Every structure is written in structure tokens, then in C-alpha cells.
């Protein structure tokens, strides 16, 4: 049976976790990924802060990454809860 692209990607990500303890793209050794991730995080934080949301802030992260950027939201926004 032929593997789908999704299955191949999942295999690569799982190998990263076994080898590195994280996804390769969230490491500091990949400049372009780090730069893109930093810019994306800055824009997300700017957008959230511009909304003047009521405290306590509750965040639902529906992602498929390793939590790198979720932990950044936790650190920078100090929400009551992140799920």
C-alpha cells in the first residue's frame, strides 16, 4: 500500500521527536524557520494585545506542533489558562 504525504510527514515528525526531543523546525539551528516563527509569533501577540481583551485570558491552542509557540504565549501573555 502506498503511503500518503500525510503519513510520510507524520513519520518525519515522529523521527524528529525521537532524535531531538522536539520538531526540527522549532530548533534555533534553522535560521529561516526561526525567523518565520518569530515574525508569526510577534504578529499573533500584537493582534491579541490590540483587542484589549478582558482578563483573565483563556487561550485554546488548536495546533499540531510541539508546543514551542504555545509556551511563548504563556510566557508573554500570562493567561489564566491555556488548553
N, CA, C and O atoms as a Maestro MAE file, in Angstrom:
{
 s_m_m2io_version
 :::
 2.0.0
}

f_m_ct {
 s_m_title
 :::
 protein
 m_atom[332] {
  # First column is atom index #
  i_m_mmod_type
  r_m_x_coord
  r_m_y_coord
  r_m_z_coord
  i_m_residue_number
  s_m_chain_name
  s_m_pdb_residue_name
  s_m_pdb_atom_name
  i_m_atomic_number
  :::
  1 25 0.841 -1.184 0.000 1 A "UNK " " N  " 7
  2 3 0.000 0.000 0.000 1 A "UNK " " CA " 6
  3 2 0.885 1.246 0.000 1 A "UNK " " C  " 6
  4 15 1.836 1.332 0.777 1 A "UNK " " O  " 8
  5 25 0.582 2.189 -0.848 2 A "UNK " " N  " 7
  6 3 1.359 3.413 -0.979 2 A "UNK " " CA " 6
  7 2 1.045 4.374 0.171 2 A "UNK " " C  " 6
  8 15 -0.117 4.630 0.489 2 A "UNK " " O  " 8
  9 25 2.116 4.902 0.788 3 A "UNK " " N  " 7
  10 3 1.918 5.859 1.877 3 A "UNK " " CA " 6
  11 2 1.523 7.217 1.321 3 A "UNK " " C  " 6
  12 15 2.003 7.647 0.272 3 A "UNK " " O  " 8
  13 25 0.645 7.875 2.046 4 A "UNK " " N  " 7
  14 3 0.236 9.225 1.657 4 A "UNK " " CA " 6
  15 2 1.285 10.227 2.124 4 A "UNK " " C  " 6
  16 15 2.136 9.910 2.955 4 A "UNK " " O  " 8
  17 25 1.213 11.435 1.582 5 A "UNK " " N  " 7
  18 3 2.124 12.503 2.001 5 A "UNK " " CA " 6
  19 2 1.959 12.766 3.489 5 A "UNK " " C  " 6
  20 15 2.944 12.980 4.195 5 A "UNK " " O  " 8
  21 25 0.722 12.750 3.969 6 A "UNK " " N  " 7
  22 3 0.455 12.988 5.396 6 A "UNK " " CA " 6
  23 2 1.174 11.950 6.252 6 A "UNK " " C  " 6
  24 15 1.793 12.294 7.259 6 A "UNK " " O  " 8
  25 25 1.092 10.679 5.854 7 A "UNK " " N  " 7
  26 3 1.751 9.619 6.619 7 A "UNK " " CA " 6
  27 2 3.268 9.797 6.609 7 A "UNK " " C  " 6
  28 15 3.927 9.563 7.622 7 A "UNK " " O  " 8
  29 25 3.821 10.210 5.472 8 A "UNK " " N  " 7
  30 3 5.262 10.447 5.389 8 A "UNK " " CA " 6
  31 2 5.665 11.597 6.307 8 A "UNK " " C  " 6
  32 15 6.681 11.512 6.996 8 A "UNK " " O  " 8
  33 25 4.867 12.682 6.320 9 A "UNK " " N  " 7
  34 3 5.170 13.822 7.182 9 A "UNK " " CA " 6
  35 2 5.110 13.439 8.653 9 A "UNK " " C  " 6
  36 15 5.970 13.840 9.438 9 A "UNK " " O  " 8
  37 25 4.107 12.672 9.026 10 A "UNK " " N  " 7
  38 3 3.984 12.236 10.419 10 A "UNK " " CA " 6
  39 2 5.200 11.412 10.814 10 A "UNK " " C  " 6
  40 15 5.719 11.562 11.921 10 A "UNK " " O  " 8
  41 25 5.654 10.553 9.926 11 A "UNK " " N  " 7
  42 3 6.841 9.733 10.202 11 A "UNK " " CA " 6
  43 2 8.067 10.616 10.438 11 A "UNK " " C  " 6
  44 15 8.842 10.376 11.363 11 A "UNK " " O  " 8
  45 25 8.236 11.639 9.596 12 A "UNK " " N  " 7
  46 3 9.370 12.557 9.754 12 A "UNK " " CA " 6
  47 2 9.294 13.279 11.092 12 A "UNK " " C  " 6
  48 15 10.294 13.367 11.804 12 A "UNK " " O  " 8
  49 25 8.111 13.801 11.445 13 A "UNK " " N  " 7
  50 3 7.961 14.497 12.723 13 A "UNK " " CA " 6
  51 2 8.241 13.565 13.892 13 A "UNK " " C  " 6
  52 15 8.910 13.960 14.847 13 A "UNK " " O  " 8
  53 25 7.745 12.347 13.833 14 A "UNK " " N  " 7
  54 3 7.986 11.389 14.904 14 A "UNK " " CA " 6
  55 2 9.469 11.063 15.036 14 A "UNK " " C  " 6
  56 15 9.968 10.881 16.146 14 A "UNK " " O  " 8
  57 25 10.169 10.987 13.919 15 A "UNK " " N  " 7
  58 3 11.619 10.749 13.965 15 A "UNK " " CA " 6
  59 2 12.344 11.930 14.601 15 A "UNK " " C  " 6
  60 15 13.297 11.740 15.357 15 A "UNK " " O  " 8
  61 25 11.893 13.159 14.296 16 A "UNK " " N  " 7
  62 3 12.470 14.351 14.937 16 A "UNK " " CA " 6
  63 2 12.333 14.264 16.453 16 A "UNK " " C  " 6
  64 15 13.285 14.534 17.184 16 A "UNK " " O  " 8
  65 25 11.156 13.889 16.918 17 A "UNK " " N  " 7
  66 3 10.911 13.806 18.359 17 A "UNK " " CA " 6
  67 2 11.844 12.786 18.994 17 A "UNK " " C  " 6
  68 15 12.444 13.054 20.035 17 A "UNK " " O  " 8
  69 25 11.968 11.630 18.381 18 A "UNK " " N  " 7
  70 3 12.856 10.589 18.926 18 A "UNK " " CA " 6
  71 2 14.301 11.064 18.960 18 A "UNK " " C  " 6
  72 15 15.007 10.848 19.945 18 A "UNK " " O  " 8
  73 25 14.740 11.709 17.886 19 A "UNK " " N  " 7
  74 3 16.139 12.118 17.756 19 A "UNK " " CA " 6
  75 2 16.463 13.391 18.542 19 A "UNK " " C  " 6
  76 15 17.501 13.465 19.200 19 A "UNK " " O  " 8
  77 25 15.581 14.389 18.475 20 A "UNK " " N  " 7
  78 3 15.889 15.714 19.012 20 A "UNK " " CA " 6
  79 2 15.090 16.101 20.257 20 A "UNK " " C  " 6
  80 15 15.478 17.021 20.976 20 A "UNK " " O  " 8
  81 25 13.974 15.403 20.519 21 A "UNK " " N  " 7
  82 3 13.108 15.776 21.620 21 A "UNK " " CA " 6
  83 2 12.184 16.932 21.283 21 A "UNK " " C  " 6
  84 15 11.510 17.470 22.162 21 A "UNK " " O  " 8
  85 25 12.150 17.315 20.018 22 A "UNK " " N  " 7
  86 3 11.313 18.410 19.523 22 A "UNK " " CA " 6
  87 2 11.240 18.270 18.010 22 A "UNK " " C  " 6
  88 15 11.927 17.435 17.421 22 A "UNK " " O  " 8
  89 25 10.411 19.085 17.389 23 A "UNK " " N  " 7
  90 3 10.397 19.121 15.931 23 A "UNK " " CA " 6
  91 2 11.616 19.897 15.456 23 A "UNK " " C  " 6
  92 15 12.002 20.886 16.079 23 A "UNK " " O  " 8
  93 25 12.211 19.470 14.385 24 A "UNK " " N  " 7
  94 3 13.419 20.127 13.885 24 A "UNK " " CA " 6
  95 2 13.183 21.600 13.565 24 A "UNK " " C  " 6
  96 15 14.058 22.431 13.808 24 A "UNK " " O  " 8
  97 25 12.013 21.933 13.024 25 A "UNK " " N  " 7
  98 3 11.759 23.314 12.615 25 A "UNK " " CA " 6
  99 2 11.651 24.291 13.766 25 A "UNK " " C  " 6
  100 15 11.671 25.500 13.535 25 A "UNK " " O  " 8
  101 25 11.536 23.817 15.002 26 A "UNK " " N  " 7
  102 3 11.468 24.747 16.133 26 A "UNK " " CA " 6
  103 2 12.822 24.937 16.813 26 A "UNK " " C  " 6
  104 15 12.921 25.635 17.822 26 A "UNK " " O  " 8
  105 25 13.844 24.326 16.270 27 A "UNK " " N  " 7
  106 3 15.188 24.492 16.823 27 A "UNK " " CA " 6
  107 2 15.823 25.781 16.349 27 A "UNK " " C  " 6
  108 15 15.414 26.348 15.336 27 A "UNK " " O  " 8
  109 25 16.813 26.240 17.075 28 A "UNK " " N  " 7
  110 3 17.475 27.502 16.748 28 A "UNK " " CA " 6
  111 2 18.489 27.365 15.622 28 A "UNK " " C  " 6
  112 15 19.040 28.367 15.164 28 A "UNK " " O  " 8
  113 25 18.747 26.133 15.166 29 A "UNK " " N  " 7
  114 3 19.745 25.914 14.125 29 A "UNK " " CA " 6
  115 2 19.197 26.115 12.710 29 A "UNK " " C  " 6
  116 15 19.960 26.078 11.746 29 A "UNK " " O  " 8
  117 25 17.901 26.324 12.576 30 A "UNK " " N  " 7
  118 3 17.302 26.542 11.259 30 A "UNK " " CA " 6
  119 2 16.862 27.998 11.168 30 A "UNK " " C  " 6
  120 15 15.741 28.336 11.548 30 A "UNK " " O  " 8
  121 25 17.741 28.854 10.668 31 A "UNK " " N  " 7
  122 3 17.516 30.299 10.691 31 A "UNK " " CA " 6
  123 2 16.183 30.704 10.074 31 A "UNK " " C  " 6
  124 15 15.439 31.482 10.671 31 A "UNK " " O  " 8
  125 25 15.873 30.189 8.890 32 A "UNK " " N  " 7
  126 3 14.647 30.626 8.218 32 A "UNK " " CA " 6
  127 2 13.399 30.245 9.012 32 A "UNK " " C  " 6
  128 15 12.454 31.029 9.094 32 A "UNK " " O  " 8
  129 25 13.391 29.049 9.596 33 A "UNK " " N  " 7
  130 3 12.244 28.617 10.393 33 A "UNK " " CA " 6
  131 2 12.126 29.454 11.661 33 A "UNK " " C  " 6
  132 15 11.024 29.825 12.065 33 A "UNK " " O  " 8
  133 25 13.256 29.750 12.284 34 A "UNK " " N  " 7
  134 3 13.253 30.564 13.498 34 A "UNK " " CA " 6
  135 2 12.763 31.974 13.180 34 A "UNK " " C  " 6
  136 15 11.948 32.531 13.916 34 A "UNK " " O  " 8
  137 25 13.254 32.548 12.094 35 A "UNK " " N  " 7
  138 3 12.854 33.897 11.700 35 A "UNK " " CA " 6
  139 2 11.365 33.959 11.372 35 A "UNK " " C  " 6
  140 15 10.661 34.864 11.821 35 A "UNK " " O  " 8
  141 25 10.894 33.001 10.594 36 A "UNK " " N  " 7
  142 3 9.468 32.966 10.242 36 A "UNK " " CA " 6
  143 2 8.605 32.759 11.480 36 A "UNK " " C  " 6
  144 15 7.576 33.416 11.635 36 A "UNK " " O  " 8
  145 25 9.011 31.861 12.353 37 A "UNK " " N  " 7
  146 3 8.261 31.603 13.581 37 A "UNK " " CA " 6
  147 2 8.218 32.815 14.484 37 A "UNK " " C  " 6
  148 15 7.185 33.115 15.084 37 A "UNK " " O  " 8
  149 25 9.346 33.518 14.584 38 A "UNK " " N  " 7
  150 3 9.400 34.720 15.425 38 A "UNK " " CA " 6
  151 2 8.467 35.795 14.881 38 A "UNK " " C  " 6
  152 15 7.738 36.426 15.645 38 A "UNK " " O  " 8
  153 25 8.482 36.007 13.577 39 A "UNK " " N  " 7
  154 3 7.613 37.015 12.966 39 A "UNK " " CA " 6
  155 2 6.140 36.656 13.174 39 A "UNK " " C  " 6
  156 15 5.318 37.511 13.503 39 A "UNK " " O  " 8
  157 25 5.831 35.390 12.977 40 A "UNK " " N  " 7
  158 3 4.456 34.934 13.168 40 A "UNK " " CA " 6
  159 2 4.024 35.140 14.621 40 A "UNK " " C  " 6
  160 15 2.919 35.619 14.875 40 A "UNK " " O  " 8
  161 25 4.874 34.788 15.560 41 A "UNK " " N  " 7
  162 3 4.558 34.968 16.977 41 A "UNK " " CA " 6
  163 2 4.351 36.438 17.321 41 A "UNK " " C  " 6
  164 15 3.424 36.783 18.053 41 A "UNK " " O  " 8
  165 25 5.214 37.305 16.791 42 A "UNK " " N  " 7
  166 3 5.076 38.741 17.053 42 A "UNK " " CA " 6
  167 2 3.726 39.261 16.562 42 A "UNK " " C  " 6
  168 15 3.069 40.044 17.248 42 A "UNK " " O  " 8
  169 25 3.319 38.823 15.377 43 A "UNK " " N  " 7
  170 3 2.045 39.273 14.816 43 A "UNK " " CA " 6
  171 2 0.852 38.746 15.617 43 A "UNK " " C  " 6
  172 15 -0.125 39.466 15.823 43 A "UNK " " O  " 8
  173 25 0.930 37.502 16.064 44 A "UNK " " N  " 7
  174 3 -0.142 36.931 16.876 44 A "UNK " " CA " 6
  175 2 -0.253 37.685 18.197 44 A "UNK " " C  " 6
  176 15 -1.354 38.033 18.622 44 A "UNK " " O  " 8
  177 25 0.881 37.940 18.848 45 A "UNK " " N  " 7
  178 3 0.872 38.683 20.110 45 A "UNK " " CA " 6
  179 2 0.334 40.094 19.908 45 A "UNK " " C  " 6
  180 15 -0.458 40.579 20.716 45 A "UNK " " O  " 8
  181 25 0.759 40.752 18.836 46 A "UNK " " N  " 7
  182 3 0.285 42.111 18.545 46 A "UNK " " CA " 6
  183 2 -1.231 42.114 18.330 46 A "UNK " " C  " 6
  184 15 -1.932 43.002 18.815 46 A "UNK " " O  " 8
  185 25 -1.720 41.131 17.614 47 A "UNK " " N  " 7
  186 3 -3.155 41.036 17.350 47 A "UNK " " CA " 6
  187 2 -3.951 40.806 18.632 47 A "UNK " " C  " 6
  188 15 -4.980 41.444 18.852 47 A "UNK " " O  " 8
  189 25 -3.476 39.905 19.465 48 A "UNK " " N  " 7
  190 3 -4.168 39.621 20.732 48 A "UNK " " CA " 6
  191 2 -4.168 40.867 21.620 48 A "UNK " " C  " 6
  192 15 -5.199 41.237 22.182 48 A "UNK " " O  " 8
  193 25 -3.006 41.507 21.740 49 A "UNK " " N  " 7
  194 3 -2.913 42.694 22.602 49 A "UNK " " CA " 6
  195 2 -3.764 43.848 22.090 49 A "UNK " " C  " 6
  196 15 -4.277 44.631 22.890 49 A "UNK " " O  " 8
  197 25 -3.927 43.970 20.778 50 A "UNK " " N  " 7
  198 3 -4.701 45.077 20.222 50 A "UNK " " CA " 6
  199 2 -6.198 44.935 20.497 50 A "UNK " " C  " 6
  200 15 -6.942 45.909 20.380 50 A "UNK " " O  " 8
  201 25 -6.637 43.756 20.854 51 A "UNK " " N  " 7
  202 3 -8.057 43.518 21.109 51 A "UNK " " CA " 6
  203 2 -8.501 44.018 22.480 51 A "UNK " " C  " 6
  204 15 -9.698 44.103 22.753 51 A "UNK " " O  " 8
  205 25 -7.553 44.344 23.331 52 A "UNK " " N  " 7
  206 3 -7.848 44.808 24.693 52 A "UNK " " CA " 6
  207 2 -8.848 43.861 25.369 52 A "UNK " " C  " 6
  208 15 -9.898 44.265 25.867 52 A "UNK " " O  " 8
  209 25 -8.471 42.607 25.358 53 A "UNK " " N  " 7
  210 3 -9.336 41.566 25.908 53 A "UNK " " CA " 6
  211 2 -9.407 41.645 27.420 53 A "UNK " " C  " 6
  212 15 -8.469 42.088 28.083 53 A "UNK " " O  " 8
  213 25 -10.523 41.213 27.944 54 A "UNK " " N  " 7
  214 3 -10.712 41.210 29.394 54 A "UNK " " CA " 6
  215 2 -9.855 40.118 30.023 54 A "UNK " " C  " 6
  216 15 -9.641 39.058 29.436 54 A "UNK " " O  " 8
  217 25 -9.376 40.395 31.210 55 A "UNK " " N  " 7
  218 3 -8.657 39.396 31.991 55 A "UNK " " CA " 6
  219 2 -9.680 38.639 32.818 55 A "UNK " " C  " 6
  220 15 -10.710 39.235 33.132 55 A "UNK " " O  " 8
  221 25 -9.504 37.448 33.181 56 A "UNK " " N  " 7
  222 3 -8.370 36.592 32.868 56 A "UNK " " CA " 6
  223 2 -8.474 36.039 31.449 56 A "UNK " " C  " 6
  224 15 -9.555 35.687 30.978 56 A "UNK " " O  " 8
  225 25 -7.354 35.973 30.798 57 A "UNK " " N  " 7
  226 3 -7.283 35.499 29.426 57 A "UNK " " CA " 6
  227 2 -7.245 33.970 29.396 57 A "UNK " " C  " 6
  228 15 -6.458 33.342 30.105 57 A "UNK " " O  " 8
  229 25 -8.098 33.390 28.573 58 A "UNK " " N  " 7
  230 3 -8.122 31.947 28.360 58 A "UNK " " CA " 6
  231 2 -7.763 31.693 26.904 58 A "UNK " " C  " 6
  232 15 -8.319 32.333 26.012 58 A "UNK " " O  " 8
  233 25 -6.843 30.771 26.651 59 A "UNK " " N  " 7
  234 3 -6.377 30.506 25.287 59 A "UNK " " CA " 6
  235 2 -6.597 29.043 24.956 59 A "UNK " " C  " 6
  236 15 -6.263 28.153 25.739 59 A "UNK " " O  " 8
  237 25 -7.161 28.810 23.792 60 A "UNK " " N  " 7
  238 3 -7.303 27.463 23.249 60 A "UNK " " CA " 6
  239 2 -6.368 27.369 22.052 60 A "UNK " " C  " 6
  240 15 -6.561 28.058 21.051 60 A "UNK " " O  " 8
  241 25 -5.367 26.523 22.156 61 A "UNK " " N  " 7
  242 3 -4.407 26.316 21.070 61 A "UNK " " CA " 6
  243 2 -4.787 25.041 20.335 61 A "UNK " " C  " 6
  244 15 -4.659 23.941 20.873 61 A "UNK " " O  " 8
  245 25 -5.248 25.195 19.122 62 A "UNK " " N  " 7
  246 3 -5.607 24.041 18.302 62 A "UNK " " CA " 6
  247 2 -4.529 23.932 17.236 62 A "UNK " " C  " 6
  248 15 -4.682 24.429 16.120 62 A "UNK " " O  " 8
  249 25 -3.452 23.283 17.596 63 A "UNK " " N  " 7
  250 3 -2.318 23.181 16.688 63 A "UNK " " CA " 6
  251 2 -1.817 21.761 16.596 63 A "UNK " " C  " 6
  252 15 -2.350 20.844 17.221 63 A "UNK " " O  " 8
  253 25 -0.796 21.606 15.813 64 A "UNK " " N  " 7
  254 3 -0.231 20.274 15.652 64 A "UNK " " CA " 6
  255 2 1.278 20.293 15.827 64 A "UNK " " C  " 6
  256 15 1.984 19.409 15.342 64 A "UNK " " O  " 8
  257 25 1.759 21.305 16.523 65 A "UNK " " N  " 7
  258 3 3.203 21.417 16.726 65 A "UNK " " CA " 6
  259 2 3.628 20.807 18.036 65 A "UNK " " C  " 6
  260 15 2.907 20.013 18.639 65 A "UNK " " O  " 8
  261 25 4.815 21.191 18.468 66 A "UNK " " N  " 7
  262 3 5.382 20.631 19.694 66 A "UNK " " CA " 6
  263 2 5.186 21.529 20.908 66 A "UNK " " C  " 6
  264 15 5.711 21.238 21.983 66 A "UNK " " O  " 8
  265 25 4.443 22.607 20.752 67 A "UNK " " N  " 7
  266 3 4.148 23.481 21.886 67 A "UNK " " CA " 6
  267 2 5.090 24.658 22.046 67 A "UNK " " C  " 6
  268 15 4.921 25.457 22.967 67 A "UNK " " O  " 8
  269 25 6.072 24.784 21.176 68 A "UNK " " N  " 7
  270 3 7.048 25.872 21.293 68 A "UNK " " CA " 6
  271 2 6.367 27.233 21.354 68 A "UNK " " C  " 6
  272 15 6.671 28.038 22.234 68 A "UNK " " O  " 8
  273 25 5.454 27.494 20.437 69 A "UNK " " N  " 7
  274 3 4.812 28.808 20.375 69 A "UNK " " CA " 6
  275 2 3.718 28.952 21.421 69 A "UNK " " C  " 6
  276 15 3.404 30.069 21.832 69 A "UNK " " O  " 8
  277 25 3.144 27.863 21.850 70 A "UNK " " N  " 7
  278 3 2.175 27.898 22.941 70 A "UNK " " CA " 6
  279 2 2.852 28.350 24.228 70 A "UNK " " C  " 6
  280 15 2.299 29.154 24.979 70 A "UNK " " O  " 8
  281 25 4.048 27.832 24.479 71 A "UNK " " N  " 7
  282 3 4.790 28.246 25.666 71 A "UNK " " CA " 6
  283 2 5.182 29.723 25.583 71 A "UNK " " C  " 6
  284 15 5.273 30.401 26.607 71 A "UNK " " O  " 8
  285 25 5.410 30.215 24.373 72 A "UNK " " N  " 7
  286 3 5.703 31.640 24.205 72 A "UNK " " CA " 6
  287 2 4.488 32.485 24.582 72 A "UNK " " C  " 6
  288 15 4.633 33.517 25.238 72 A "UNK " " O  " 8
  289 25 3.293 32.057 24.175 73 A "UNK " " N  " 7
  290 3 2.068 32.772 24.567 73 A "UNK " " CA " 6
  291 2 1.909 32.765 26.081 73 A "UNK " " C  " 6
  292 15 1.528 33.770 26.681 73 A "UNK " " O  " 8
  293 25 2.200 31.634 26.685 74 A "UNK " " N  " 7
  294 3 2.108 31.516 28.140 74 A "UNK " " CA " 6
  295 2 3.044 32.519 28.815 74 A "UNK " " C  " 6
  296 15 2.652 33.210 29.756 74 A "UNK " " O  " 8
  297 25 4.260 32.591 28.336 75 A "UNK " " N  " 7
  298 3 5.261 33.486 28.925 75 A "UNK " " CA " 6
  299 2 4.935 34.962 28.696 75 A "UNK " " C  " 6
  300 15 5.049 35.772 29.616 75 A "UNK " " O  " 8
  301 25 4.533 35.313 27.485 76 A "UNK " " N  " 7
  302 3 4.343 36.721 27.136 76 A "UNK " " CA " 6
  303 2 3.004 37.299 27.574 76 A "UNK " " C  " 6
  304 15 2.912 38.490 27.871 76 A "UNK " " O  " 8
  305 25 1.958 36.464 27.619 77 A "UNK " " N  " 7
  306 3 0.615 36.963 27.923 77 A "UNK " " CA " 6
  307 2 0.132 36.637 29.324 77 A "UNK " " C  " 6
  308 15 -0.830 37.233 29.808 77 A "UNK " " O  " 8
  309 25 0.794 35.697 29.973 78 A "UNK " " N  " 7
  310 3 0.424 35.279 31.324 78 A "UNK " " CA " 6
  311 2 -1.092 35.009 31.439 78 A "UNK " " C  " 6
  312 15 -1.761 35.596 32.290 78 A "UNK " " O  " 8
  313 25 -1.626 34.126 30.586 79 A "UNK " " N  " 7
  314 3 -3.055 33.845 30.656 79 A "UNK " " CA " 6
  315 2 -3.402 33.023 31.882 79 A "UNK " " C  " 6
  316 15 -2.539 32.389 32.490 79 A "UNK " " O  " 8
  317 25 -4.673 33.043 32.234 80 A "UNK " " N  " 7
  318 3 -5.127 32.218 33.350 80 A "UNK " " CA " 6
  319 2 -4.988 30.741 32.997 80 A "UNK " " C  " 6
  320 15 -4.639 29.917 33.842 80 A "UNK " " O  " 8
  321 25 -5.269 30.417 31.724 81 A "UNK " " N  " 7
  322 3 -5.253 29.014 31.328 81 A "UNK " " CA " 6
  323 2 -4.987 28.895 29.828 81 A "UNK " " C  " 6
  324 15 -5.476 29.699 29.035 81 A "UNK " " O  " 8
  325 25 -4.206 27.883 29.451 82 A "UNK " " N  " 7
  326 3 -4.025 27.508 28.047 82 A "UNK " " CA " 6
  327 2 -4.388 26.044 27.922 82 A "UNK " " C  " 6
  328 15 -3.902 25.197 28.672 82 A "UNK " " O  " 8
  329 25 -5.246 25.763 26.964 83 A "UNK " " N  " 7
  330 3 -5.613 24.378 26.672 83 A "UNK " " CA " 6
  331 2 -5.084 24.045 25.296 83 A "UNK " " C  " 6
  332 15 -5.267 22.925 24.819 83 A "UNK " " O  " 8
  :::
 }
 m_bond[331] {
  # First column is bond index #
  i_m_from
  i_m_to
  i_m_order
  :::
  1 1 2 1
  2 2 3 1
  3 3 4 2
  4 3 5 1
  5 5 6 1
  6 6 7 1
  7 7 8 2
  8 7 9 1
  9 9 10 1
  10 10 11 1
  11 11 12 2
  12 11 13 1
  13 13 14 1
  14 14 15 1
  15 15 16 2
  16 15 17 1
  17 17 18 1
  18 18 19 1
  19 19 20 2
  20 19 21 1
  21 21 22 1
  22 22 23 1
  23 23 24 2
  24 23 25 1
  25 25 26 1
  26 26 27 1
  27 27 28 2
  28 27 29 1
  29 29 30 1
  30 30 31 1
  31 31 32 2
  32 31 33 1
  33 33 34 1
  34 34 35 1
  35 35 36 2
  36 35 37 1
  37 37 38 1
  38 38 39 1
  39 39 40 2
  40 39 41 1
  41 41 42 1
  42 42 43 1
  43 43 44 2
  44 43 45 1
  45 45 46 1
  46 46 47 1
  47 47 48 2
  48 47 49 1
  49 49 50 1
  50 50 51 1
  51 51 52 2
  52 51 53 1
  53 53 54 1
  54 54 55 1
  55 55 56 2
  56 55 57 1
  57 57 58 1
  58 58 59 1
  59 59 60 2
  60 59 61 1
  61 61 62 1
  62 62 63 1
  63 63 64 2
  64 63 65 1
  65 65 66 1
  66 66 67 1
  67 67 68 2
  68 67 69 1
  69 69 70 1
  70 70 71 1
  71 71 72 2
  72 71 73 1
  73 73 74 1
  74 74 75 1
  75 75 76 2
  76 75 77 1
  77 77 78 1
  78 78 79 1
  79 79 80 2
  80 79 81 1
  81 81 82 1
  82 82 83 1
  83 83 84 2
  84 83 85 1
  85 85 86 1
  86 86 87 1
  87 87 88 2
  88 87 89 1
  89 89 90 1
  90 90 91 1
  91 91 92 2
  92 91 93 1
  93 93 94 1
  94 94 95 1
  95 95 96 2
  96 95 97 1
  97 97 98 1
  98 98 99 1
  99 99 100 2
  100 99 101 1
  101 101 102 1
  102 102 103 1
  103 103 104 2
  104 103 105 1
  105 105 106 1
  106 106 107 1
  107 107 108 2
  108 107 109 1
  109 109 110 1
  110 110 111 1
  111 111 112 2
  112 111 113 1
  113 113 114 1
  114 114 115 1
  115 115 116 2
  116 115 117 1
  117 117 118 1
  118 118 119 1
  119 119 120 2
  120 119 121 1
  121 121 122 1
  122 122 123 1
  123 123 124 2
  124 123 125 1
  125 125 126 1
  126 126 127 1
  127 127 128 2
  128 127 129 1
  129 129 130 1
  130 130 131 1
  131 131 132 2
  132 131 133 1
  133 133 134 1
  134 134 135 1
  135 135 136 2
  136 135 137 1
  137 137 138 1
  138 138 139 1
  139 139 140 2
  140 139 141 1
  141 141 142 1
  142 142 143 1
  143 143 144 2
  144 143 145 1
  145 145 146 1
  146 146 147 1
  147 147 148 2
  148 147 149 1
  149 149 150 1
  150 150 151 1
  151 151 152 2
  152 151 153 1
  153 153 154 1
  154 154 155 1
  155 155 156 2
  156 155 157 1
  157 157 158 1
  158 158 159 1
  159 159 160 2
  160 159 161 1
  161 161 162 1
  162 162 163 1
  163 163 164 2
  164 163 165 1
  165 165 166 1
  166 166 167 1
  167 167 168 2
  168 167 169 1
  169 169 170 1
  170 170 171 1
  171 171 172 2
  172 171 173 1
  173 173 174 1
  174 174 175 1
  175 175 176 2
  176 175 177 1
  177 177 178 1
  178 178 179 1
  179 179 180 2
  180 179 181 1
  181 181 182 1
  182 182 183 1
  183 183 184 2
  184 183 185 1
  185 185 186 1
  186 186 187 1
  187 187 188 2
  188 187 189 1
  189 189 190 1
  190 190 191 1
  191 191 192 2
  192 191 193 1
  193 193 194 1
  194 194 195 1
  195 195 196 2
  196 195 197 1
  197 197 198 1
  198 198 199 1
  199 199 200 2
  200 199 201 1
  201 201 202 1
  202 202 203 1
  203 203 204 2
  204 203 205 1
  205 205 206 1
  206 206 207 1
  207 207 208 2
  208 207 209 1
  209 209 210 1
  210 210 211 1
  211 211 212 2
  212 211 213 1
  213 213 214 1
  214 214 215 1
  215 215 216 2
  216 215 217 1
  217 217 218 1
  218 218 219 1
  219 219 220 2
  220 219 221 1
  221 221 222 1
  222 222 223 1
  223 223 224 2
  224 223 225 1
  225 225 226 1
  226 226 227 1
  227 227 228 2
  228 227 229 1
  229 229 230 1
  230 230 231 1
  231 231 232 2
  232 231 233 1
  233 233 234 1
  234 234 235 1
  235 235 236 2
  236 235 237 1
  237 237 238 1
  238 238 239 1
  239 239 240 2
  240 239 241 1
  241 241 242 1
  242 242 243 1
  243 243 244 2
  244 243 245 1
  245 245 246 1
  246 246 247 1
  247 247 248 2
  248 247 249 1
  249 249 250 1
  250 250 251 1
  251 251 252 2
  252 251 253 1
  253 253 254 1
  254 254 255 1
  255 255 256 2
  256 255 257 1
  257 257 258 1
  258 258 259 1
  259 259 260 2
  260 259 261 1
  261 261 262 1
  262 262 263 1
  263 263 264 2
  264 263 265 1
  265 265 266 1
  266 266 267 1
  267 267 268 2
  268 267 269 1
  269 269 270 1
  270 270 271 1
  271 271 272 2
  272 271 273 1
  273 273 274 1
  274 274 275 1
  275 275 276 2
  276 275 277 1
  277 277 278 1
  278 278 279 1
  279 279 280 2
  280 279 281 1
  281 281 282 1
  282 282 283 1
  283 283 284 2
  284 283 285 1
  285 285 286 1
  286 286 287 1
  287 287 288 2
  288 287 289 1
  289 289 290 1
  290 290 291 1
  291 291 292 2
  292 291 293 1
  293 293 294 1
  294 294 295 1
  295 295 296 2
  296 295 297 1
  297 297 298 1
  298 298 299 1
  299 299 300 2
  300 299 301 1
  301 301 302 1
  302 302 303 1
  303 303 304 2
  304 303 305 1
  305 305 306 1
  306 306 307 1
  307 307 308 2
  308 307 309 1
  309 309 310 1
  310 310 311 1
  311 311 312 2
  312 311 313 1
  313 313 314 1
  314 314 315 1
  315 315 316 2
  316 315 317 1
  317 317 318 1
  318 318 319 1
  319 319 320 2
  320 319 321 1
  321 321 322 1
  322 322 323 1
  323 323 324 2
  324 323 325 1
  325 325 326 1
  326 326 327 1
  327 327 328 2
  328 327 329 1
  329 329 330 1
  330 330 331 1
  331 331 332 2
  :::
 }
}
